[in-house]
C-alpha cells in the first residue's frame, strides 16, 4: 500500500491576520510580504501591475516591483506560504517568512548520461503513446465548467483525476493531500522494485486547476493550462503501469491544486516532503504542452533552476525526442509548481511548449477560449516520450 508520511496529511498553519496571506516573491531571505486577500484577488485577475491602483494601496512595493518585472501571463509569480510551516531539527517551528538561509541551494547530485541502449524497454513503451488518449483526458477535464480552486465545484476534477490514477496504479497507490480550500492534490505512485533499497523518489507533476483571468467565476476550460500537462503525466502512468514497470526508485505522479492562487498545492506538498526528510532525486513540471503555433513541435526547458538537472533533461530530450525543436527559456520566479520544490532545496525544472516571453505562447490561456480545439495532440505526444524517458532513466539508474 502506498502510504505517505502522516505529516503530509496534516494541516499546518501560520499565525497571520485573517485577511492577510504570507507571500514569497523571490529566493532571497527578505523576499517575503504580507498581502491582503483582496489585493491578491486583484493581482490574480490583472494582466499587468499598476502599483498606483487603489486596490494595491499599502501593498509592499518590493513585492509589486517584483511582479511588474515579470511576464504576468505565466503563473502567479509568487508562492503563497500562509498555511505552511516547517519544524527545525529540534522540533521548533520555523517561519518561512524569515528563513535561516537563502532558499537557493539546489540538491543537485550528479545525474547519469542518458543511454538508450541501457534502457531498451523504452523502445516498446514509446509506440504506446496515444495522441487520441491525450485528447480524451483534456476533453474530460475541460468538461468541468471551471477548475478554479475556490469555485464550488473545485473538488470534482480532483475526484475525477483520482479515479483515473486509481484505474492504472491501483487505489492503494493513490492519495489525496488536502488543502484548506476544497481542492486536494492527487498523487499516484509506482512502487520501486521489490529488490531495491533506494528510498529516493522521482516526480513528474502538473497542476489541474484553471483560471479565467477576466472573471474568476466564469467558464475556465484550461485545456492547455494545464489539462495538457495532466494528460501527459496520466498517460505516462498508464503506459508504465500497463507494462508492469518498476524502477530502483519510486515514481510519483503529482496533480496539484491551486497553482493559480500562488502554487498553493505544490507548496504544501514540497514543504511537507522536506519536513519528512523525503529524498527527491528530481522533479519535472509539465506546464502547457499542447499548443503549437508553427509547423514544428517544440519543447522548451526553463533555465532558472537546478543546472545539473537541466543538463540531464536536455540530454533526455535530445537523445529520445530528436523530432522536436528544443529551446530553453527563462521562466521567472513562481511561474509554475517546480518552484515550490526548488524553494525547499530540491532539483526541479519545467517543460513547456513555450516560454513566457516567446511570441509562440498560447494566446488563449487564462480565458474561456483555452479549449481543446486550439491544441495539437501530436505536439503533446512528444512530452509523453520525454516523461517516459525521464522516469525510466532516473528510476532505474542505480547511483
PABADREN-953480 format. One line per 5 residues: number of its first residue (from 1); for each residue y, x, z of C-alpha. Coordinates in nm, 4 decimals. Example, Ala and Ser with C-alpha at 12.3 -4.5 7.8 and 13.67 -1.06 7.14 Angstrom:
REM PABADREN-953480
1) -0.4500 1.2300 0.7800  -0.1060 1.3670 0.7140
This chain:
REM PABADREN-953480
1) 0.0000 0.0000 0.0000  0.3498 0.1191 -0.0873  0.5360 0.1467 0.2440  0.8964 0.2572 0.2744  1.0184 0.4132 0.5959
6) 1.1343 0.1394 0.8372  1.4860 0.2809 0.8131  1.5054 0.1632 0.4535  1.4740 -0.1986 0.5557  1.7110 -0.1883 0.8499
11) 2.0726 -0.2960 0.8256  2.3272 -0.0261 0.9091  2.6889 -0.0858 0.9939  3.0201 0.0927 1.0202  3.2859 -0.0436 1.2529
16) 3.5819 -0.1355 1.0321  3.8267 -0.4213 1.0267  3.6622 -0.7337 0.8904  3.8786 -0.7345 0.5776  3.8515 -0.3605 0.5074
21) 3.5980 -0.1523 0.3194  3.5234 0.2165 0.3659  3.5593 0.3824 0.0240  3.4748 0.7283 -0.1066  3.6629 0.8104 -0.4272
26) 3.5731 1.1785 -0.4677  3.3372 1.4512 -0.3467  3.5797 1.6208 -0.1080  3.5727 1.5795 0.2686  3.9045 1.3930 0.2656
31) 3.8366 1.1717 -0.0359  3.7974 0.8506 0.1608  4.0134 0.5464 0.2253  4.0019 0.2100 0.3984  4.0863 -0.0606 0.1480
36) 4.1155 -0.4349 0.1914  3.8585 -0.6578 0.0258  4.1399 -0.8377 -0.1568  4.2693 -0.5147 -0.3076  3.9196 -0.4130 -0.4158
41) 3.8668 -0.7512 -0.5815  4.1849 -0.6917 -0.7784  4.0721 -0.3414 -0.8762  3.7295 -0.4634 -0.9894  3.8857 -0.7142 -1.2262
46) 4.1682 -0.4964 -1.3619  4.1014 -0.2648 -1.6578  4.3867 -0.0271 -1.5671  4.5524 0.0602 -1.2384  4.9235 -0.0003 -1.1802
51) 4.9965 0.1298 -0.8308  5.3176 -0.0728 -0.8159  5.1376 -0.4051 -0.8428  5.1917 -0.6238 -0.5327  4.8161 -0.6697 -0.4914
56) 4.7886 -0.2973 -0.4218  5.0671 -0.2734 -0.1646  4.9621 -0.0465 0.1212  4.6576 0.0956 -0.0553  4.6067 0.4701 -0.0114
61) 4.7982 0.6303 -0.3028  4.5407 0.9100 -0.3354  4.2704 0.6502 -0.3988  4.4840 0.4748 -0.6594  4.5731 0.8040 -0.8274
66) 4.2046 0.8963 -0.8495  4.1191 0.5634 -1.0120  4.4132 0.5843 -1.2512  4.2926 0.9241 -1.3720  3.9527 0.7852 -1.4735
71) 3.8440 0.5514 -1.7505  3.8247 0.2133 -1.5805  3.5574 0.0781 -1.8114  3.2712 0.2826 -1.6732  3.1530 0.1791 -1.3326
76) 3.3706 0.1133 -1.0297  3.4935 0.4706 -0.9904  3.4182 0.4754 -0.6182  3.1404 0.4350 -0.3626  3.1629 0.1601 -0.1027
81) 3.0171 0.3080 0.2160  3.1114 0.0288 0.4543  2.7586 -0.0650 0.5527  2.6037 0.2793 0.5612  2.5844 0.5302 0.8454
86) 2.3759 0.8433 0.8788  2.2338 0.9861 1.2032  2.2523 1.3606 1.2554  1.9569 1.5708 1.3657  2.0215 1.4798 1.7286
91) 2.0234 1.1074 1.6544  2.4012 1.0731 1.6793  2.5809 0.8602 1.4257  2.7946 1.0476 1.1760  3.0767 0.8695 0.9963
96) 3.0694 0.9153 0.6226  3.4475 0.8945 0.6288  3.4741 1.2430 0.7802  3.1649 1.4375 0.6735  3.0965 1.7721 0.8321
101) 3.0730 1.9469 0.4937  3.1581 1.8728 0.1298  2.9052 1.6452 -0.0384  2.8734 1.8607 -0.3485  2.5800 2.0903 -0.2695
106) 2.3020 1.9895 -0.5073  1.9375 2.0192 -0.4079  1.8757 2.2000 -0.7356  1.5390 2.3708 -0.7130  1.4193 2.5321 -1.0374
111) 1.2801 2.2924 -1.2947  0.9982 2.3640 -1.5394  1.0456 2.4312 -1.9091  0.9239 2.1204 -2.0976  0.5950 2.1867 -2.2719
116) 0.4474 1.9157 -2.4941  0.1129 2.0965 -2.5262  0.0697 2.0856 -2.1477  0.1049 1.7058 -2.1330  -0.0966 1.5662 -2.4255
121) -0.1060 1.2223 -2.2629  0.2497 1.1668 -2.3826  0.1239 1.1589 -2.7407  -0.0797 0.8490 -2.6524  0.1971 0.6895 -2.4447
126) 0.4799 0.7098 -2.6983  0.3184 0.4720 -2.9525  0.3186 0.2027 -2.6812  0.6991 0.1947 -2.6684  0.7987 -0.1513 -2.7885
131) 1.1401 -0.2490 -2.9214  1.0282 -0.6106 -2.9048  0.9336 -0.5735 -2.5393  1.2720 -0.4251 -2.4566  1.4439 -0.7177 -2.6239
136) 1.2262 -0.9615 -2.4285  1.3327 -0.8100 -2.0966  1.7002 -0.8026 -2.1876  1.6809 -1.1606 -2.3152  1.5273 -1.2829 -1.9919
141) 1.7878 -1.1082 -1.7791  2.0736 -1.2467 -1.9858  1.9334 -1.5964 -1.9378  2.0848 -1.5817 -1.5902  2.4393 -1.7169 -1.6231
146) 2.5562 -1.4199 -1.4208  2.4007 -1.1444 -1.2149  2.7245 -1.0723 -1.0292  2.6275 -0.9534 -0.6830  2.8464 -1.2057 -0.4997
151) 2.7505 -1.5100 -0.7062  2.5500 -1.7996 -0.5638  2.2552 -1.7040 -0.7871  2.2759 -1.3294 -0.7241  1.9237 -1.3136 -0.5803
156) 1.7498 -1.4927 -0.8653  1.7497 -1.1977 -1.1042  1.6177 -0.9675 -0.8298  1.3255 -1.2044 -0.7748  1.2538 -1.2043 -1.1484
161) 1.2527 -0.8231 -1.1584  1.0266 -0.8146 -0.8535  0.7776 -1.0323 -1.0397  0.7814 -0.8080 -1.3453  0.7398 -0.4937 -1.1348
166) 0.4538 -0.6500 -0.9407  0.2750 -0.7558 -1.2590  0.2456 -0.3898 -1.3570  0.2444 -0.1911 -1.0334  0.0799 -0.4480 -0.8049
171) 0.2618 -0.6436 -0.5363  0.1770 -0.3872 -0.2677  0.3701 -0.1236 -0.4627  0.6926 -0.3250 -0.4873  0.9543 -0.3757 -0.2151
176) 1.2991 -0.5217 -0.1661  1.5723 -0.3235 0.0088  1.8024 -0.5916 0.1431  2.1806 -0.5673 0.1339  2.4407 -0.7605 0.3314
181) 2.5088 -0.9665 0.0184  2.2316 -1.1854 -0.1213  2.1042 -0.9472 -0.3878  1.8433 -0.6920 -0.2815  1.7477 -0.3714 -0.4571
186) 1.3991 -0.3796 -0.6083  1.1763 -0.0706 -0.6011  0.8345 -0.0203 -0.7587  0.6145 0.2858 -0.7159  0.3269 0.4568 -0.8897
191) 0.1499 0.6465 -0.6098  0.0683 1.0120 -0.6506  -0.2819 1.1221 -0.7458  -0.5333 1.0971 -0.4624  -0.5854 1.4732 -0.4660
196) -0.2150 1.5548 -0.4383  -0.0457 1.6696 -0.1206  0.3052 1.6724 -0.2726  0.5445 1.4439 -0.0819  0.8296 1.4617 -0.3324
201) 0.9496 1.1616 -0.5319  1.0608 1.1299 -0.8939  1.3059 0.8439 -0.9525  1.4361 0.6604 -1.2572  1.6869 0.3827 -1.1978
206) 1.9230 0.1243 -1.3439  2.1440 -0.1468 -1.1975  2.0772 -0.5118 -1.2709  2.3966 -0.6790 -1.1508  2.6535 -0.7782 -1.4143
211) 3.0284 -0.8338 -1.4242  3.2730 -1.0400 -1.6269  3.5844 -0.8403 -1.5573  3.8119 -1.1202 -1.6736  3.6560 -1.3812 -1.4459
216) 3.4021 -1.2879 -1.1765  3.2817 -1.6491 -1.1585  3.2425 -1.6698 -1.5357  2.9496 -1.6000 -1.7670  2.8340 -1.2377 -1.7371
221) 2.5225 -1.1753 -1.9503  2.5351 -0.7958 -1.9053  2.2916 -0.7296 -2.1882  2.3890 -0.3664 -2.2358  2.5425 -0.3237 -1.8894
226) 2.2834 -0.2861 -1.7576  1.9941 -0.5113 -1.8544  1.9201 -0.2471 -2.1177  1.8675 0.0173 -1.8501  1.6426 -0.2149 -1.6503
231) 1.4402 -0.2806 -1.9662  1.3853 0.0937 -2.0063  1.2596 0.1526 -1.6526  1.0434 -0.1618 -1.6603  0.8774 -0.0648 -1.9878
236) 0.8204 0.2890 -1.8588  0.6452 0.1398 -1.5561  0.4401 -0.0944 -1.7757  0.3209 0.1836 -2.0059  0.2289 0.4243 -1.7269
241) 0.0569 0.1556 -1.5208  -0.1480 0.0326 -1.8165  -0.2622 0.3901 -1.8798  -0.3582 0.4356 -1.5143  -0.1317 0.7374 -1.4910
246) -0.0988 0.9249 -1.1605  0.1041 1.2409 -1.1146  0.1265 1.5022 -0.8413  0.4434 1.3308 -0.7189  0.5074 0.9625 -0.6526
251) 0.7146 0.7965 -0.9255  0.9645 0.5280 -0.8261  1.1466 0.2737 -1.0399  1.4727 0.1547 -0.8829  1.6642 -0.1587 -0.9848
256) 1.9941 -0.1535 -0.7954  2.2116 -0.4433 -0.6822  2.5895 -0.4424 -0.6510  2.6682 -0.1408 -0.8693  2.9805 -0.3118 -0.9970
261) 3.1062 -0.3547 -0.6400  3.1072 0.0175 -0.5601  2.7494 0.1408 -0.6152  2.6549 -0.0691 -0.3133  2.2794 -0.0942 -0.3556
266) 2.2176 0.2638 -0.4619  2.4495 0.3995 -0.1927  2.2448 0.2277 0.0768  1.9177 0.3398 -0.0790  2.0181 0.7043 -0.1235
271) 2.1657 0.7272 0.2268  1.8501 0.5831 0.3755  1.6269 0.8218 0.1821  1.8412 1.1090 0.3073  1.8227 0.9862 0.6664
276) 1.4473 0.9534 0.6411  1.4184 1.3074 0.5034  1.2658 1.1920 0.1747  1.2450 1.4748 -0.0782  1.3565 1.3580 -0.4227
281) 1.2616 1.6028 -0.6980  1.5015 1.4493 -0.9481  1.6699 1.1193 -1.0324  1.7856 0.9827 -1.3703  2.0004 0.6711 -1.4071
286) 1.9864 0.4712 -1.7314  2.3289 0.3150 -1.7836  2.3965 0.1148 -2.1039  2.1472 0.2454 -2.3586  2.1131 -0.0131 -2.6375
291) 2.4454 -0.0292 -2.8251  2.4553 0.1782 -3.1452  2.7856 0.1905 -3.3264  2.6821 0.4261 -3.6080  2.3800 0.4797 -3.8279
296) 2.2035 0.7237 -3.5966  2.0656 0.6735 -3.2429  2.2439 0.8676 -2.9696  2.1527 0.9819 -2.6184  2.4393 1.1086 -2.4019
301) 2.3891 1.3115 -2.0839  2.6509 1.3287 -1.8100  2.7765 1.6753 -1.7218  2.9441 1.6055 -1.3849  2.6399 1.6604 -1.1654
306) 2.3260 1.8666 -1.0972  2.3489 2.1515 -1.3529  1.9876 2.2642 -1.3245  1.8598 1.9091 -1.3716  2.0956 1.8758 -1.6678
311) 1.9261 2.1724 -1.8315  1.5821 2.0226 -1.7721  1.6739 1.6772 -1.9043  1.8452 1.8309 -2.2070  1.5240 2.0168 -2.2871
316) 1.3207 1.6991 -2.2340  1.5253 1.5139 -2.4937  1.5286 1.7967 -2.7463  1.1543 1.8507 -2.7055  1.0316 1.4915 -2.7042
321) 1.3074 1.2864 -2.8704  1.4286 1.5011 -3.1614  1.5106 1.1889 -3.3652  1.8311 1.1239 -3.1700  2.1724 1.2820 -3.1810
326) 2.2109 1.4444 -2.8399  2.5547 1.4590 -2.6795  2.6993 1.5499 -2.3438  2.9825 1.3678 -2.1756  3.1900 1.3723 -1.8586
331) 3.1198 1.0548 -1.6667  3.3744 1.0654 -1.3848  3.3184 1.0141 -1.0132  3.1452 0.6913 -0.9150  3.0700 0.5856 -1.2707
336) 2.7087 0.4846 -1.2008  2.4326 0.4903 -0.9437  2.3304 0.8538 -0.9877  2.6486 0.9463 -0.7986  2.5099 0.7795 -0.4851
341) 2.2242 1.0309 -0.4908  2.4493 1.3266 -0.5664  2.6633 1.2368 -0.2655  2.3544 1.2702 -0.0477  2.2787 1.6176 -0.1850
346) 2.0122 1.5154 -0.4352  1.9864 1.6197 -0.8004  2.0712 1.3235 -1.0241  2.2088 1.2677 -1.3726  2.2808 0.9746 -1.6011
351) 2.1655 0.8999 -1.9563  2.3623 0.6547 -2.1678  2.4427 0.5576 -2.5237  2.7993 0.6938 -2.4960  3.0448 0.8439 -2.2543
356) 3.3450 0.6626 -2.1066  3.5932 0.8339 -2.3381  3.3828 0.8014 -2.6532  3.5067 0.5888 -2.9391  3.1494 0.4619 -2.9752
361) 3.1465 0.2998 -2.6300  3.0302 -0.0625 -2.6380  3.3495 -0.2734 -2.6660  3.1826 -0.5892 -2.5326  3.0659 -0.4886 -2.1889
366) 3.2164 -0.6428 -1.8754  3.2830 -0.9522 -2.0888  3.0987 -1.2718 -2.1757  3.0205 -1.1145 -2.5156  2.7853 -0.8450 -2.3816
371) 2.4887 -1.0192 -2.5399  2.1524 -0.9242 -2.6891  2.2606 -0.9818 -3.0496  2.5041 -0.6886 -3.0237  2.2281 -0.4416 -2.9348
376) 1.9804 -0.2196 -3.1182  1.6342 -0.2077 -2.9655  1.5305 0.0940 -3.1715  1.8159 0.2835 -3.0078  1.6935 0.1716 -2.6650
381) 1.3358 0.2745 -2.7502  1.4286 0.6406 -2.7580  1.5398 0.6181 -2.3965  1.1912 0.4950 -2.3011  1.0441 0.8057 -2.4624
386) 1.2889 1.0192 -2.2647  1.1975 0.8356 -1.9437  0.8239 0.8769 -2.0043  0.8613 1.2491 -2.0737  1.0824 1.2999 -1.7693
391) 0.8473 1.1350 -1.5205  0.5251 1.2788 -1.6667  0.6571 1.6341 -1.6834  0.8210 1.6245 -1.3421  0.5497 1.4316 -1.1575
396) 0.2642 1.6457 -1.2858  0.4334 1.9841 -1.2587  0.2727 2.1489 -0.9572  0.5563 2.3759 -0.8428
